[in-house]
Amino acid sequence: MARRFNTTIKKPDPAIFKGWTFVLILGAALALLAMLHRGSVDTARVTEPEAGAQCQFEVTIENLNVRSAPSLDGNAPVQTISRGDRVAGTPTVTNGYRALDGGLWALDQYLAPVPGSSCG
């Protein structure tokens, strides 16, 4: 026969959630989570081209995945950019992927050089 455990979950005392101690602990935990989240997001961002940048491209499809390496093998997208967005890039193309500023890669066939840009 299966043994039955008699466990009960005790409802926390509402007094725990009142007062400055709870507010300070919750605030510190949320601040820590925000700092951790921001650090992970900022490491992989496509940069917008600066005025007068030499190598600029415009996205030609609805959603273009940006990757951290020029391949699909075990390389999940780190960001998605939309049609009409302009990105700063480099002349380097590897395996059909264009190198973007910040060490990121996107499929070259969906990036059109901006008129007047020196990269083609």
TORMAR-489370 format. One record per residue (C-alpha): residue number from 1; residue in one letter; x, y, z. Coordinates in Angstrom, 2 decimals. Last residue first. Example, Ala and Ser with C-alpha at 12.3 -4.5 7.8 and 13.67 -1.06 7.14 Angstrom:
% residues 2
pt num = 2, residuo = S, px = 13.67, py = -1.06, pz = 7.14;
pt num = 1, residuo = A, px = 12.30, py = -4.50, pz = 7.80;
This chain:
% residues 120
pt num = 120, residuo = G, px = 28.30, py = 46.38, pz = -50.98;
pt num = 119, residuo = C, px = 29.85, py = 48.43, pz = -48.27;
pt num = 118, residuo = S, px = 30.69, py = 52.09, pz = -49.07;
pt num = 117, residuo = S, px = 27.22, py = 53.36, pz = -48.20;
pt num = 116, residuo = G, px = 25.85, py = 56.11, pz = -50.46;
pt num = 115, residuo = P, px = 22.55, py = 54.33, pz = -50.91;
pt num = 114, residuo = V, px = 21.98, py = 51.99, pz = -47.94;
pt num = 113, residuo = P, px = 23.27, py = 48.49, pz = -48.70;
pt num = 112, residuo = A, px = 20.47, py = 45.91, pz = -48.66;
pt num = 111, residuo = L, px = 20.38, py = 43.25, pz = -45.95;
pt num = 110, residuo = Y, px = 18.12, py = 40.22, pz = -46.41;
pt num = 109, residuo = Q, px = 20.57, py = 38.22, pz = -48.55;
pt num = 108, residuo = D, px = 23.32, py = 38.90, pz = -46.00;
pt num = 107, residuo = L, px = 21.81, py = 36.69, pz = -43.31;
pt num = 106, residuo = A, px = 22.65, py = 38.32, pz = -39.97;
pt num = 105, residuo = W, px = 25.74, py = 38.22, pz = -37.71;
pt num = 104, residuo = L, px = 26.83, py = 39.85, pz = -34.43;
pt num = 103, residuo = G, px = 30.30, py = 40.91, pz = -33.26;
pt num = 102, residuo = G, px = 29.19, py = 44.37, pz = -32.09;
pt num = 101, residuo = D, px = 28.98, py = 45.86, pz = -35.58;
pt num = 100, residuo = L, px = 27.42, py = 43.46, pz = -38.04;
pt num = 99, residuo = A, px = 29.14, py = 40.64, pz = -39.90;
pt num = 98, residuo = R, px = 27.08, py = 39.51, pz = -42.90;
pt num = 97, residuo = Y, px = 26.04, py = 35.85, pz = -43.04;
pt num = 96, residuo = G, px = 26.09, py = 33.80, pz = -46.27;
pt num = 95, residuo = N, px = 28.63, py = 31.33, pz = -44.88;
pt num = 94, residuo = T, px = 30.92, py = 34.28, pz = -44.05;
pt num = 93, residuo = V, px = 30.46, py = 37.87, pz = -45.33;
pt num = 92, residuo = T, px = 32.82, py = 40.63, pz = -44.11;
pt num = 91, residuo = P, px = 32.31, py = 44.18, pz = -45.48;
pt num = 90, residuo = T, px = 31.21, py = 45.39, pz = -42.04;
pt num = 89, residuo = G, px = 27.87, py = 46.41, pz = -40.62;
pt num = 88, residuo = A, px = 25.89, py = 49.22, pz = -39.00;
pt num = 87, residuo = V, px = 22.17, py = 48.60, pz = -39.02;
pt num = 86, residuo = R, px = 19.15, py = 50.34, pz = -40.50;
pt num = 85, residuo = D, px = 15.67, py = 49.08, pz = -39.68;
pt num = 84, residuo = G, px = 13.30, py = 49.09, pz = -42.66;
pt num = 83, residuo = R, px = 11.98, py = 45.58, pz = -42.07;
pt num = 82, residuo = S, px = 12.48, py = 44.51, pz = -38.45;
pt num = 81, residuo = I, px = 15.38, py = 43.31, pz = -36.31;
pt num = 80, residuo = T, px = 15.35, py = 40.18, pz = -34.16;
pt num = 79, residuo = Q, px = 17.86, py = 39.50, pz = -31.38;
pt num = 78, residuo = V, px = 20.00, py = 36.76, pz = -29.87;
pt num = 77, residuo = P, px = 18.98, py = 34.09, pz = -32.38;
pt num = 76, residuo = A, px = 20.02, py = 30.56, pz = -31.37;
pt num = 75, residuo = N, px = 23.36, py = 29.16, pz = -32.54;
pt num = 74, residuo = G, px = 23.60, py = 25.43, pz = -32.05;
pt num = 73, residuo = D, px = 24.34, py = 25.03, pz = -35.75;
pt num = 72, residuo = L, px = 22.62, py = 27.91, pz = -37.58;
pt num = 71, residuo = S, px = 25.81, py = 29.61, pz = -38.73;
pt num = 70, residuo = P, px = 27.70, py = 32.93, pz = -38.80;
pt num = 69, residuo = A, px = 28.05, py = 33.39, pz = -35.02;
pt num = 68, residuo = S, px = 26.27, py = 35.51, pz = -32.36;
pt num = 67, residuo = R, px = 23.01, py = 35.55, pz = -34.30;
pt num = 66, residuo = V, px = 20.58, py = 38.19, pz = -35.56;
pt num = 65, residuo = N, px = 17.22, py = 37.00, pz = -36.82;
pt num = 64, residuo = L, px = 15.52, py = 39.15, pz = -39.46;
pt num = 63, residuo = N, px = 11.82, py = 39.96, pz = -39.11;
pt num = 62, residuo = E, px = 9.67, py = 41.51, pz = -41.91;
pt num = 61, residuo = I, px = 12.26, py = 41.26, pz = -44.68;
pt num = 60, residuo = T, px = 14.45, py = 43.90, pz = -46.40;
pt num = 59, residuo = V, px = 16.62, py = 45.11, pz = -43.47;
pt num = 58, residuo = E, px = 18.63, py = 48.21, pz = -44.40;
pt num = 57, residuo = F, px = 22.43, py = 48.23, pz = -44.39;
pt num = 56, residuo = Q, px = 25.10, py = 50.77, pz = -43.46;
pt num = 55, residuo = C, px = 28.89, py = 50.67, pz = -43.87;
pt num = 54, residuo = Q, px = 30.75, py = 53.99, pz = -43.85;
pt num = 53, residuo = A, px = 28.99, py = 55.69, pz = -40.95;
pt num = 52, residuo = G, px = 28.21, py = 59.35, pz = -41.69;
pt num = 51, residuo = A, px = 25.61, py = 59.67, pz = -38.93;
pt num = 50, residuo = E, px = 26.06, py = 56.72, pz = -36.62;
pt num = 49, residuo = P, px = 24.62, py = 53.37, pz = -37.62;
pt num = 48, residuo = E, px = 22.33, py = 51.73, pz = -35.09;
pt num = 47, residuo = T, px = 24.06, py = 49.04, pz = -33.12;
pt num = 46, residuo = V, px = 22.70, py = 45.51, pz = -32.96;
pt num = 45, residuo = R, px = 22.59, py = 44.41, pz = -29.35;
pt num = 44, residuo = A, px = 24.02, py = 41.34, pz = -27.65;
pt num = 43, residuo = T, px = 25.80, py = 42.20, pz = -24.41;
pt num = 42, residuo = D, px = 23.08, py = 44.63, pz = -23.37;
pt num = 41, residuo = V, px = 20.53, py = 41.90, pz = -22.71;
pt num = 40, residuo = S, px = 22.52, py = 39.82, pz = -20.24;
pt num = 39, residuo = G, px = 23.69, py = 42.80, pz = -18.21;
pt num = 38, residuo = R, px = 20.20, py = 44.28, pz = -18.06;
pt num = 37, residuo = H, px = 18.72, py = 41.07, pz = -16.66;
pt num = 36, residuo = L, px = 21.29, py = 40.80, pz = -13.89;
pt num = 35, residuo = M, px = 20.85, py = 44.45, pz = -12.91;
pt num = 34, residuo = A, px = 17.03, py = 44.15, pz = -12.92;
pt num = 33, residuo = L, px = 17.16, py = 40.97, pz = -10.80;
pt num = 32, residuo = L, px = 19.39, py = 42.68, pz = -8.24;
pt num = 31, residuo = A, px = 17.06, py = 45.69, pz = -8.07;
pt num = 30, residuo = L, px = 14.07, py = 43.37, pz = -7.58;
pt num = 29, residuo = A, px = 15.79, py = 41.55, pz = -4.70;
pt num = 28, residuo = A, px = 16.83, py = 44.83, pz = -3.04;
pt num = 27, residuo = G, px = 13.29, py = 46.21, pz = -3.31;
pt num = 26, residuo = L, px = 11.76, py = 43.02, pz = -1.87;
pt num = 25, residuo = I, px = 14.16, py = 43.09, pz = 1.10;
pt num = 24, residuo = L, px = 13.55, py = 46.80, pz = 1.70;
pt num = 23, residuo = V, px = 9.75, py = 46.51, pz = 1.48;
pt num = 22, residuo = F, px = 9.70, py = 43.44, pz = 3.78;
pt num = 21, residuo = T, px = 11.78, py = 45.23, pz = 6.41;
pt num = 20, residuo = W, px = 9.74, py = 48.41, pz = 6.06;
pt num = 19, residuo = G, px = 6.52, py = 46.98, pz = 7.40;
pt num = 18, residuo = K, px = 3.73, py = 44.72, pz = 6.39;
pt num = 17, residuo = F, px = 4.22, py = 41.51, pz = 4.43;
pt num = 16, residuo = I, px = 5.22, py = 39.44, pz = 7.48;
pt num = 15, residuo = A, px = 2.13, py = 40.66, pz = 9.38;
pt num = 14, residuo = P, px = -0.01, py = 38.70, pz = 6.94;
pt num = 13, residuo = D, px = 1.11, py = 35.45, pz = 8.68;
pt num = 12, residuo = P, px = 1.94, py = 32.87, pz = 6.08;
pt num = 11, residuo = K, px = -0.61, py = 30.12, pz = 5.44;
pt num = 10, residuo = K, px = 0.76, py = 26.80, pz = 6.61;
pt num = 9, residuo = I, px = 1.02, py = 24.06, pz = 4.07;
pt num = 8, residuo = T, px = -0.19, py = 20.81, pz = 5.47;
pt num = 7, residuo = T, px = 1.43, py = 17.46, pz = 5.23;
pt num = 6, residuo = N, px = -0.08, py = 14.15, pz = 6.20;
pt num = 5, residuo = F, px = 1.87, py = 11.72, pz = 4.14;
pt num = 4, residuo = R, px = 0.13, py = 8.71, pz = 2.70;
pt num = 3, residuo = R, px = 2.01, py = 5.45, pz = 2.33;
pt num = 2, residuo = A, px = 1.09, py = 3.50, pz = -0.72;
pt num = 1, residuo = M, px = 0.00, py = 0.00, pz = 0.00;
